[in-house]
Amino acid sequence: MPCNWSTMASFLLRSTQARGTVHGRARSGFTSLQVTSTGIGFTTRVGLPPFLRAFRGLATAAAAAPRQDASLSTISPATASSIRSASSSLSTAQVALAAAQAVRLCIKGGNYGDALYVVNSACQSVLQGPLSNPRKDPMKLEPIDFGCPVPPRLAAHAFLHGLIRGGYAKKAKVYANLMILAGIPIRTRTLESVISSLTTRPSPLPKFGPFARISPTPAISKHTVFQLQGATIRDARTRAAFYVLMQARTFGQKRTERMYRVLIETLLMQGEILVASLLFVLLLKDFEAQMQKTKSSEDPGGEDYLSHAHLNVAYPSQAALNRTPYPNPVLSTKILQRIEAHPDTAANPQCLQSLAIFAMLLDTGQIDNHRVAGLISALYRYPRTSARVWILRDGRLVRVHAYEYFHSVLQRLIDSMAGKYPSRPVPNLSTRTYNSLLSYALRHRLSPQMASVVLQHMCDVRKRAPDIVTLNILLRSGTLLRKLSISKHALAMLRQSACRAGDTKIFGVNTSVAKDASSEAGAPRQTGVSSEGESNEEVDVAPKLAGALHRLRREELVLPNRMHLKGIKPTKHTISSFITHLTSTGRPDLVTEMLFEVLPELAVVHHPATVSSTTTHMRFRKRSQALRRAAAHGPYVYASLINALVKARQIGLAERVFILGQYAERASGDPDLAGSVQPWRLSVHAYTALMQGYAAVWRRRVPLGDKDARTALLQQCDPEWRPKARQQYHGYVQLVNMLEEQDRLFEQRRRRQLTRPQLARRNAAMLYRSMLSGGRALFEAIARNAYLGDDIPTARRGARLPPPLMPDARFFNAALRLFLPPHLAAEPPVGKRCTPRYWRRAIARAADLRKRMRIGVGGNVPPTLYKIAAAMVEFGFKVPPAYQPLLLSKWEPAVLRPRRRRRTDAARRPHEYPWRPRTRFNPYQLPVAKTRGLPIRRKTMKHLLGRGQGVRRVQGASTTETVS
C-alpha cells in the first residue's frame, strides 16, 4: 500500500549520506546521537516478543529502502507474514503497545527514522495517511501492514517523548503541531513538557558594543494595543511555545494552568509584560465564557468590556471551553510584581499599559475574584507620571492620563459600595482587599467618610470580620493624619482583645500606657530632640491639599454596628504602630518604661544603659534562643523603638536597641537561627534616628536645661556594668568607659579636684569624641555595609543576606549636622545668602578660580566633609550648594555629579498631596519631601483650619488631568 511521506517529516528527519550497512542508512540526521534514556516500560532487549523484533527490523529496512524517486518500496513476504501472524493473535490495544515499544527501541538506538516510520505506519492504518502537510509534495513509501487498525496516539507520544528527551525542542514543537492538526489528543503532561522544553533553555545574552544588535521594544500602537500577537515576541523559542499553546486552544486540546504559568513567567523574564498580560486576559475571557455557557460569538457585557474581538483571537469552540483551566490569581500577581519591581516603571509604556488593562478589568467587573488586593495596592502605589494609556470608553479607544485614571478606578469602586452606581455591582472581595481599600481611603484620599463606607460594606453587607491588619491600618493612619479619634477606636479594640487574652503588658486597660495613649491630646508634648531634618516646611499650601485638610477635619470615622473581633492577636506591625503613636503624641517616655517588656532579649547585649524601674529581666537559657526571638520582630520594631528612645532623651538605651537589632539582622540570615523568618536588614530610619540622637547630645540639646551632661547621661548607666577586655566601644558605651577610666586614674594619682569649669571642659571633650565615634561607626556601617560592634558573630556559610541599604536624604542631613562644625551646618540663612542664585554664582566663581589658578577657595575644610560628599555622589544625591565651593578646593567639578540614577520619593506621594512639593530652600541640607505624614507643620495646619484664612495657589501644584 503506498504511504505519503511528507516534507514536514523530512524536516524532522534530515537525510544523511548512506553508510556501509543497512542500519547505517537511516533517513535521519540523528544517526550520531546516542540516547541513553530508556523508554516507558523498557528495561532490556533480552526476552523481547518476536513481533517486536520483526517491527524493529522491518522499520530499519523500510527506512533505508527508498532511494529512488517516484518508486515504491516493497516488503519481503516473509517479514509481512510474520507481522500479520504475530498481530492476529493480539488485540488492537496490544498491537498499539507493541508499536509504541518498537518506537522506544528505535529511539534508544538513535534510529529516529525507524521510529517515525513505525508511527506513520500506525497513522496510515487509521487515518489513511501519515502526519503530513497537504500543501507540500509527498514522497512515497510502503507502510507496515499490521493486519488491523492501530491507534497511533501511544506511538506518537512515544516518538514525541523521545524528541523531548533528546533535546530537540523545536522538532518536538513541529511534531506536536502535526499531532494537533491530525486530531490526535496530546496528554497534558506531554504538552506541558513541550512548552517547558521551549522555555527553559536560556536564550543567548545580548551582545554589547558598537556592532551589537539589540532589538528595541516595539512601540504601542492604537490599533494593536489590545491585540494578542505572537509576532511581537522577540525570542524565537518563546514565540514557538506561544504558537503551540494557541494551536492547542484552537483545536480544543486540554490545557493546564502550568502551561500558562510557564509561558507567562518566561515572557515576564524576557520583558514581554504586555504580551503576558494579554495572555492572562485571554485565559480570563475563556474561563468567563465557560462559566456562562454561551454559544454566541459575541461576549456579554457592556461597551467597555474587553472581548475576544479586541484581543484579535477567535471565539473558542465548545470543546476548547470545556478544557479551559482556571485563571489562578497567582498568575496576575506575578505580572503585578514584575510591574512594581521594574527599575523605571513610570517610563516603561508596557508596564503602564499592562496595569491599565488590569484597571479596566477591575473597573468593569470582569475580574470576579476576591483576590484583587495586590492589584489595588499596585494601582495606588504607582508613582506619579504624566504618561498616558489607552482604555475603552463608550466602546471607543481613548488616551487618558495613567495616574489619574488609576485613582479614578479606585474611587468608583468605593463609591459603588455606597450605592452611587446601582448598575455596577461590587465584586466579591476578601478581607485583605477591604484592608487595601481602607488604607487607600485614609492615606491617599484623607477621607474618614470613605473609610467608613469601606468598613460598613465589609462588616454589615458582606459579614466579614476585621482582623489585626484592619486595626493596624486604623492606628497607623490616625497617627499620620493627626486624627487621634481614629487611633482611639483602634486602641480601644486592641485593649478589649488584650483583656480577653489575659495579656495586659502593653495594651492592657490597667496600665498607665493605655490610659495615656488613648487621651485625646491636641498637640504632642515637647521632646528632647527637635524634628528638624525630618522634612522642610512647605511654603505654600495647594488648594487641593487645603480642601483635603478641611475634609479631614470635618469628617469622622463611623464604625459599623456589627464589627466583632474574635481571636485577634497583636503582631510586630501592631507593636511598631503603637510605639510610633506614643512618640507622635508626645509620650515617648512610656516606651522607656515598657522597653524590657517589649524586648526582653536586650539582656544578651553587653551594654551599660538600663532602665531604673526595671528590676528583673527575662533570662534565656541559650543565647541562640534570644537571637531567634529577636530576629522574629523584624526591622520596623527596632526602628520605631530607636526613634522613640531618642525622642525620650535615652541615647544609651537607643544604642543598646540598635546593637540588638544588628544581632537580630545577622541572625535572620542564618538558617539555623532564623528558621522560617525571612532575612531582613535594619531600615535606614534606624540609622538616621540614632545619628540624630548623637548630634542632639553633643550639641547640648539633650537634656534640656541641664548644664552637666555627665550627670544626666550617667543616670541611665548600670553601676554594676564593667567593660570587656580588648573590646572597642563607640558612642554612649565609650563615653561611660572614658569617664570611669578618668575617675579611676584621678583617684589612684590622688590629684587635686578639678574645678567646675575644668570638669565641664573635660566632660565636653569626652562627650564630643564619643558621640563622633558612634556617628562614624554608623556612617561606615551603612556606607560600607559593615556592622556596629566587634563581637557580632560572622555569618555562616549559606546565610541568606538581603541587599545592602540605600541611605536617604534624611540620613545625610543628620550626618552633616553631627560631623560638621556649627558654622557649616547652620540654620537656613537670612538675606541674600538664602537664594539659589547667590549659591550658583559662588559655585561658578569657585570653579573658575580652580580652572584658572589651580587653587581652591575652601580654606580649612574638615576631612569628614569629603567622605560625606563622596557617599552622597555615590548614592545618587547632589551635594548641597553651600558645600560645593569648599569641595572644589580639591575636587574637579565633574566629581560632584551623581554616579547613579536615584528614584525620587516625591513620585510616590499620596494622591491628595501637591504634584510638586514646594520646600524652603536650605543650602546646607538636601531637600526632603514627606511621603507618609501630612506635608505641613502643626502650626501651619492650626492656622489654616483654625482661622479659616485663604490659601495661595501653588504654580504647578494642580494635578487635574484631562482626557483627550
N, C-alpha and C positions, 0 to 999 in steps of 0.2 A: 504494500500500500504506500503511495507517495506521501511524504511528510514535508510541509513547508518550513524551511529553516530561514528565519528572518534575519535581516541585517542588524536588528536590535540584539539578537543573540550573538551575532558576530562581534558586536561591540563588547559583549560580556566575555567572549572567548576569542580574543585576537590570535589568529593562527600564527604559528611559528613554522620554521623550516622543518621538514621531515628528518627524523633521526634514524638511527640504524635499525631499530626494532619496531615492531608493530605498536607496542605500548608507548614508544617514544614519539610516535607521530600523532599525538593528540592535537585536537584543534584549538587548544587553549594556550594563552600566553602565560599560564600559571605553572608550566611544567617544571620550573626551577623552584617553586615554592614547596616547602616542607611543612605540612600541617601536623602538629604534634597532638592536638586535642582529639579525643575520640568522640564519636557520635553518640547520640542519645541511646542508651541501652547497649552500646557496643563495648565489648571487652577485649576480645582477641579474635584472630582469624581462624583459629583452630576450632573444628567442630561446626562449621557453617553448614546450613542445609544445602543440598545440591543445586536447587533453583537459584540461590543467591550467587553461587559461583558461576552459574550459567549467565545470570544478569551481568556480572562483572566482566566476563569475557566477551559477551555479546556487545556490551556498551563500548568497550575499548575497540573492538574490531569495527563496529559501525562508525565510530567517531573518526577512525583513521582511514576508512574506505573511500569516502567521496573526495576524489582528487580531480575529476574531470567535470567540466561544466556541462550542464544540461543532461546529466546521466543519472540513472537510478542505481542505488546500491542494492544488492541482493544479500540475503542472509542464507547461510547454509541450511539445508533442510534438516540436518541432524540437530543443530542448535535450536531451530524454531520448534521442532517436535519435542525437544527436551523441555523447553519452556512451557509449551502447551500441556504436556503431560504432567509437569510439576504443578501447574496452576489449576489443573482440572479438579484436583482433589482438595483445593483450598477455597475458602470463601473469599468474597471481594475484599473484606477488611484485612484478611491475612495477606492477600496479594499486595495491597497498598502498604502494609507494614514491611513486606519483603522489598518492595521497590524503594521505600524510604531508607531501609538499611543498606541497600545497594548504593544509594546516593551517598550515604555517610562513608561507606568503604572507599568509594572513588575519591571523595574529598580528602580522606585520611591519607591516601597515597598521592595527593596533589593532582589528580586527574579530574579537573573541573569540567573538561569537555565530556568525559564519560558520564559524570553526574548529571549534567544538563541534558544529555541525550536521553537518559532514563526519565527525567522529568517531562521532557517534551513528548516522549512516547506515551506516558500516562495521560498527558493532556490530549493527545491525539485520540486515545481510546474513548474519551468522554466528550471533549469539546470539538472533535473533528478538526483538530489543528493545534499547533503549539502556541505558546505565548508569543505573538508576533505583532508587528506593526503593519497594518494593511497598506500603508502608503509607500512601503519600500518593496523592492523586487525580492521575492523569496528565493531561497535555494532549496533543492530537493534532496531528501534523504529517505531511507527506508525505516519506518518506525518498528518498534518491538511489538510483536503480536502476543499479548498476554492471554488471549483466549476469552477475556471478559472485560467489561468496562472497569477501569481502575480509577478511583477518586484521586486527583492529583494534589490535593491540599497537603497531605502529610509529606509527600516527596518534595513539593515546592518549598515547604517550611524547612525541610532538612537542607535543601540547597541554599536557602536564604540564610540559615544559621551558619552554614559553612563560610559564606561570604563575609558575614559579620565577624566571625572568629578569625578569619584570615586577615582582617584589617582592610578589606575592600569596601569602605563605607559608600563611596559613590556608586559602585556597581550594585551594592545591596539596595541603594535607593532606586536605581533604574529597574531592578527586578521586582521590587515591591510595587512600583507603579504598574508594571506589567500584570502582576497578580491582581491588583485592584481593578484594572481595566478589564481583565478576564472574568471578574466576578468571583474570584477565589477569596473567601473570608480569611483575613490575617488575624492571628491571635493578638490580643492587646499587648502582651509582654513582648512578642516579636516586633510589633510596630514601635513599641517604646524603645527597644534595643536599636532599631534602625535610626530613630531620631536621636537617641543618645550617642550613637557612634558618629553621627554627623556633627554633633555639637560639642562633644567632649574634647576632641583633639584641638589644641590651641592653634589659632591662626598665626601666621608669621608676623612678628612685630614690625611696625612701620620703620622704614629707614629714614634717617635724618641726614641732612647735608644739603649742599647746593643742588644736587641732582636727585633728591628724594622726590617721590611721587606720592603724596598723601591726598587721598580723595577728600574733598571738603564736604561738610554737612550740607545736604540739599536744602534749598530754601523752601519754606512752606508756602504753597500756592493756595489761592482761594478756592479753586475748583477741585483740588485734590487733598484738602486739609483733613477731611473725614474718610478718605478712601484708603482701604487696606490693600496696599500694593506690595507684592513681593519683590518687584523690580527695584524698589528703593533700598532694599537690604544690600549693603556693600559687600559683606562676606559671602563667598560662593557656597560654602558648606552650610552656613546657616540659612541661606536662601533655598538650598535644596531641601533641608529639613522642613522649612515652611511650606514648600510645594507638596511634600509628602503628606503633611497634615491636612492641607486644604484638599488634596485629592481624596484622602480618606473621608473627609466630611462630605464631599460632593457625591461619592458613591455609597454613602451610608455605612461605612466601616465604623466599628465601635472605637471610640476614643476614650481616653482616661485623663484624669487630672494631671497625672505625672507627665504626659506628653506636653500639655500646655505649660506646665511649670518649668520643665527643662528648656523649652523653647523661649519662654519669657525671660528666664534667668540669663540665657545666652544673649538675647537681644539687649538686655539691660547692661550686661558686661561689655558689650561692644558699642554702647552709646545709642542704640536704636530705641530710645524711650518712647517716641510717638508710635512706632510700629507695635511695640509691646502693649501699649495702652489700647490701641485699636483692636489688637488680637484678644485682649481681655473683654473689650466691649462686644466683639463678635460672639464670644462664648456666653456672655451675659444675655445677649439677644436670642441666641439659640435656646438657651435654657428657659427664657421667658416664653418663647413660642411653644416649647414643650409643655410648660405648665398650663398654658391657655388652650392647648389642643386646637389651634386654629388651622384651617385648611386653605385660607385665602393667602394670596401672595403679598398682601399688604399688612404691615404691622399695625396693631391697635394703638391708640393713644392720640395725643394732640399733635399740633403742628410742630412743636419744638422737640418732639421725640426723635431720638436717633433710631434709624431703621436700617434694614439691610440694604436698601437702595442708597442711603447716604454712604454706607461702607463699600459700595460698589461690589457687593457679594450677592450671589443668587440666594433666594429664599430656600432653606433646606427642605429636603423631602421628608416624608413621614418616617422613613427608615433612619434618616440622619437625626431627626428629632428624638426618636426613641433611644438612640445611642449617644446622646449628648451628656457629658459629665456635669457635675455640679460646679458652678463658678465659686470656688472657695475664696473667701475674702483674704486669705493669706497671699494670694496672687496680687491683688490690688495693694496690699500692704507692702509687698516687696517693691512695687513700682513707686509708691509714695515715698518709701525710704530712700530709694535711689534718687528721686527728685530732690528731697531735702538735703541729701549728702553731696549733691553736685557742688563743686567748688565755686562756680559762678552761676548760681541758679537764676538770678533775676535777668541775666543777659542771655540765657540759653532759650531760644524760641521753642525747642522741643519740650523742655520742662514746663514752660508756660502753657503751651497748647495742650499738653497731656493733662495738666492739672485743671485746665478749663473744661476739658471733656468730662473729667470726673465731677466737676462742679455742676455741669449741665445734667448729668445723670442724677445727682442729688437734688437739684432744683426741680426737675420734672418728676421725681419719684420713681425713676427706673431702677434705682438701687433699693430694692425691697429687702434690705438686710439690716439687722440690728447692729452689726459690727462696722460702723462708719465713724467711730471716734477718731481713728487715725486720719481719715480724710478731713474731718472738721478741724483737727489740730493743724494739719498741713495748710489748710486754707487761711486760717487767721495768723499763722506764724510766717507766712510768706513775706519776704522783705518788700519794702516799698519800691515800686518801679513805675515808670511811665510807659512801659511797653503795652502793646495791645494784642488781643487774641480774637480768634474767630469763634462765634457762637451762633446758634439758631435762635432767631427771634421772629415770631409770627410766620414761621416757615421759611424765612429767608436768612441768608448768611450776612451777618453784620460784624463789624470790628468794634470792640469796646475796650476800655482800659482794664487791664487784668486785675489790678489791686482793688479797685472799687467794685468790680464785678464779683470777686470772691466774697467780699464782705456783704454785698447786697444779697447773695445767696443765703448766707447765714442769717441775715436779718429777716428774710422772708420765711425761713424755716422756723424761727422763734415766733414770728407774727402768726404763722399758721396754727401754732399751739394756742394762741389767744382767740382763734376763730375769725381772723380777718380775711382768710382765704378759704371759704367753705368748699370750693371745688378742688382744693389741694389738700388731700389727706396727709396726715403726719405718718411717716413710716414707723415701723416697729423699731424702737430704739432701746438700747441696753442702758444699764446704769452708768457704765463708763461713758457712753455717748452723752447722756444727760449731764454728767460732770464736765465734759468738754464744753458743752453749750453754757453751763453755769459759769465756768471760768471766762468764756468769751464775753458774756453779758457784763460781768463785773470788771474785768481787767481791760477790755478793749472798748466797750461801749460806755463804761462808767454809769451803768443804769441798774439800780436795785430793783426797779419795776420789771425789767426784762428778766432778771434773776428770779423774781417771784413767779413770773409766768412759767419759767422752766421748772421750778420746784412744784408748783401746783399741778402741772401736767404730769410730772414724774410720780408724785405721790397719790393724787386724787384720781387722775384719769387712768393711768397705766398701772397703778397699785404697786409701784416699785419702792422698796425701802432704801433710804440713803445709806451709804457706807461711810467708812472713815475718811475716804478721799473727799466726799462731799463736805465734811466738817473741816478738813484741811483747807479746802478752797475758800470756804467762808471765813475762816480765821485769818488766813494769809491775805485775802482780798480786803477784808475790813481794816487790817493794819496798813496796807499800802495805800488805800483810798482815804485813810484818816476818818473812816466811818466806824466809830467804835461800837455802834449799836449792832452792826453785823457780827463783829467779833464777840460781842456779849452773848448773842444767841448761840454761837458755836461753842464758847466756853461753858455755857450752862448745860448744853447737851453732853459735852465731854465730862463734866462733873457728875452728871447723872449716871453715865456709863461707868465711871470710875467707882462710884459708890456701890453700884450693883456688883462689880467685880471685886470689891473689897480692897482696892488699891487707891490709897489717898496720899501717896508720897508727893505727887506732882499736881494732879488735877483735883485733889480732894477738897470738899467744902469746908473742912475743919482747919485747913492750913491758911496761914496768912497770905500765901502766894495767890491762892484762888480768890480770896476776898479783894486783894488789892488789884488783881488783874481785871476783875470784872467791873471795877469802878468806871464810871463814865467821865473820865478826866478830859477836859477840853484840850489842854496843851500838855506836852510832856515836861517832866522835870528836867532841870539843867544837870548835865553830867560833866565829868571832869575833862572829857575830850570833846573839842568842838567838832562839828560836822564839816569843817572846811576841807576841801579836797574831794568831798563826795561828788558834788556837781556844782557847776557855776550857776548863779541865779539868772533866770531868763529875764531879759529886759522888758519885753512886751508879752502880753497875753493875747493869743489869737482868738478871734471871735468864736471859732468852732470850739476851742477848749473852754472859753468862758461860758458858752451855753451848756457844755457838758458838766462844768463845775456847779452851775446853778441847778441843773437837773439832779446832780448827785446830792446836793444839799436838800432839795425839795422832796425827793422820793425816799421811801423807806422800804426795807425788806419785810415782806409779809410771809411768814412761814405757813405751810399748809396745815390743815387740821389733822390729817392722817399721817403725820410724819413720825413713824415709830422707829425706834432704834433698838436693834437686837444684836447682841454679840459683837459690839464694836470695841476693838482694842486699839490703843494708840500705837502708831508706828514711828519710825525715825523721822518721817516728814512732819508728823504731828508735834514731836518734841522741838524740832528746829523752828517750826512756825510759832509755837508758843514762846520760845525764848526770844525770837525776833519781835513778837508782840510786846513782851515785857520791856525790851530795850527801846522800842519805838515809843512806848507810853511813859517813858521816864522812870522805870523801875528796874534797872539792871542790877541793883544791889540784891534783889530777891534771887537772881540767878546765882550769885555767890553763895547764898545760904543753902541752896539745894544742889550745889555743884557735885558733891560727892555722892548724892543720891542718884543723879543722872549718870555720872561717870565714876563708879567705884573702881574702875580699872586704873585710876590715877595713882593708886598705891604702888604700882610697879615702876613708876617713874621716880628716879632719884633726884629730888628737887626740894629746895628749902621752903618754897611757898606752900602755905596751907591755909585752912580756914579755922579761925579761933574757936568758932562754935561747934566744930566737928570734933567729937571725942573718939569715936571708933569708926574705923573704915572696914569695908568688906575685905576679907583675906582670901586669897586664892591659893589653892594647893600647888598649882603649877603656873609658871609664867605663860606658858602656851595657852592655858585656859583663859587668862585675862586678855591676851592678844587676840584670841578668837572672838571674844565678846566685843573687844574694841573695834575690830575690823567690820563687825556687823552693823555698826552705827552709820557708816557712810561718811562722805566728806562734808555734807551740809550741816550736820550736827556740830562738828568741830568748828566750822566757820562761824556759825551763829553764837556758839559759846565764847569763842575768842573775841568776837565783836562786842558781846555783852560785858565780858570781863574788862576789856579795855575801856569801855564807856563807864564802868563802875570803878575805875582807877585801881584795878587789881592787875598790874602788869606782870607780877610774878606768877599768879595763877594762870593768866593768859599764856604765858610762856610754857608753863607746865602742860597745859592742854594741847598746845601746839606740838610739843615733843611727843606726847601720847598719840596725836594724830599722825606724826611721822612714823611711829612704830606700827600703828594700825594700817597705814598706807603700804608699808613694806609687807606686813602680814597678809594683806589682801592679795598680793601677788604670789604668795606661797601656797600651792595646792594643799599641802599638809595642814596648814593653819586656817586657811580661808574656808575650805570645804566648798559649799555651794555659793559662797559670796563672790560676786563678780569683782574683778580687780578695779580699783579706783585710785584716784590721786587727789590730794588736797587741792581745793579750789584756790584760785588766785585771790579770792576775797579774804581767806585766812591770812595769807602773807601780807596783804595790804593793811588789814586791821592791826596786826602786830607791829608792822612798820610805823603806822600812825601812832600807836601807843609808845614806842620808843622815842619818836620825835616829840610827843607831848611831854614825856618825862624830862628829857634834858632841856627842853625849852621852858621848864618851870611852870607847866600848866597842870601838872598832877603832883601833889594835891593842891587844890585851890586854897589860897590863904595861909598855907603852911610854909614857913621860910626854911625849916630844917627838913631837907629831903631824906636824910638818913633815918631820922626818927619815924617818918611816915612810911617809908618803904620797908624798914625792918620790922614793922608791926605785922607784916604778912609772913615773916620768916619763922620756921620751926626752930626752936632753940636747941633741940637735940640733933639737928642735921649736921653732918660732917662731910666734907668733900672727899671724893675718892682720889687715891693716889694716881698720878700720871693721867689725869683727865683734864682735857681742855674745855673750859666753860665759856659761854657767851651770855651777854645780856644781864638779866637780873641775877643769875647764879654767879656770874663773875663779879658783880657789884658786892654781893654778900660775902663772897670769898675774900675779896680785896679788903673790905672794911674790917673783917675779923682778923685777917693777917696783920693789918696795920695796928690794930689794938693790941694784938699779942706781942708784936715787936716793941711797942711803946712800954708795955708792962715789963718785958724782960730787960730792956735797957734802962728802965726807970728814969726816963726823961721827964722834963717838966711838962706840965699840962699845957696843951695848945690853947691859945686864946680863941675866942669865938670867931673872929674873922679868919684866923688861920685854919681852924677846923672847918669852916664853911668853904674856904677855897680848896682844901684838900678833898672834902666830900664832893664838891662840884666837879673837880678834875676826874675823880674816880667815876662819878656818875656819867660824865661825858664819854669817857673811854669805854665804859661797859655798855652803854646804850649804842654807841657806834659799832662796837664789836657784834652786838646782837643784830643790828641792821645789816652789817656787812655779811654776816652768815646767812641772813635771809636773802639778800641780793644774790649771793653766789649760789644759793640753793635753787632759786628759781631761774637764774640765768644759765647755770651750768648743769642743771638737773641733779644737784647734789642733795645731801641730807644734813639736817642740823643735828649735831651731836656725834661724837666718835664711837659711842657704844651701841649704835644701831647695827644689828647684825646684817651681814651681807646676804643678798637674796640667793636662794639655792638655784641649782641648775634646773631649768624648765619652769622658772617662775614666770607668771603672766603679768607683765607690766604694761600699763596704758601709755599712750603717747605723752611726751613732756608737756608742761604747762606753757601757756602763752600769756605773758604779762600784759595787763591793760593799762590804760592811761592813768587810772587812779593809783596803781602801784608805783608808776614812775613819778607821779606828783608827790606821793609820800616819801619816796627815796630822795628826791630833790630837797624836800623840806627837812629831812633828817641829816643829810650829809653836808649840805652847803651852809655857809655862814648866813646869818640873818640878812645881811645887806644884799646877798644874791638870791635869797628865797623870800623876798619881801611880799607885802600885800600888793594888790593892783595899784600902780602909781596914779597920781592925780596930776593933770595938766597935759602938756604936750607929749609927755612920755607914755601916755596911755593910748595913743592912737597907733594903728598898724603902719601908717605912713611914716612915722618917725623911725620905727624899727627897720623898715625896709631901707630907708636911707642909711641907717647906721650899718646894716649888713653890707650894703653896696660900698660904703666907704672903707670898711674893713677888708673886703675882697679886693678892692682896687689898690689899697695900700700894700697888701701882701703881693699882688701881682707886680707892682712897680718896684717896691723896695725889698721884697723877700723877707719882710718882717711882719710881725703881728702887733695888734694893739691890746692884746689880752692882759698883759701885766702879770700879776700874781694869780694864776688860775689854779684852783685845787685839783690835785690829780684825780680825785673821785669823780669830778665832773666829766672827764674824758671817758671813764668807764660807763657812767650812766648814759652819756650821749651815744657811745658805741652800741650799747644794748638797745637804745631807742631805735637807732637806724637799722639794726639787725632785725628787729621785730616789726618793722614797717611803720614807725612813727616819725614824725618830723620834730626836730629839736625845737623847743620854744625859742622865739625870736630874740629874747633877751640874752641867751647864752651863745648864739651863733657868732657874734663878733668876738667873743672870748675864745671860742674854739678855733677860729681862723688863724690864731697865732701859731698853731702847729699843724693844722689840717688844711687840706685843699678844699675848695668849695664843693667838689664832686663827692667828697666823703660824707657830706651831710645829707645826701639823697637817700631815701629809704631803699633797702635792698629787696624787699618783698612787698607783695600786694596784700593789704590788710582789709578785711571786711569791716565796714563801719557799723557801730552799734545803732546809729540813728536810723538805719534802714529797717530795723526790726522793732520799732516803737509801736505802741498801741495805736489803734485806728483813730481815736479822738485826739491824739496829740498833734501838734503842728507838723506840717510836712517838712519844714526845715527848722530845726531848733535854733533859736537866737540866744546866744550866751554872751555874757560880759567878757570883753577882751582882757586877757591877763597874759602879758608877755613872759611871765615866769612859770607858767603851767601849761600842760596840754589841755585842750578843750575836752570837756566831758559832757555827754548828753545822757539824761536819765531815761532808762528803759523800763523801770519797774514802778517806782513810786510816782506821785504827782510831780510834774516838772516845774512847780513853783514852790516857793517857801511858804511857811505857815503865816508869816506876817503879810505876805502879798495876798494869800488866799483869804485871810481875815479881812484885809482892806477891800478886796474885790467883792466878797459876799456880804460883808457886814454893812458897808456904807452904800453898796449898790451903785458905785460910780461906773461910768462907761469905760470901755477899754479901747485902746488904739488898735487899728488893723495892722497886722504884720504883712509886709510885702512878701509874697511867695509862700505864705502860710496856708492859704486855702488849698484844700485837697479835692475840690469838686471837679469831677471829670465828666466830660460829655461823650455821648455815644454818637458815632458817625456811621 
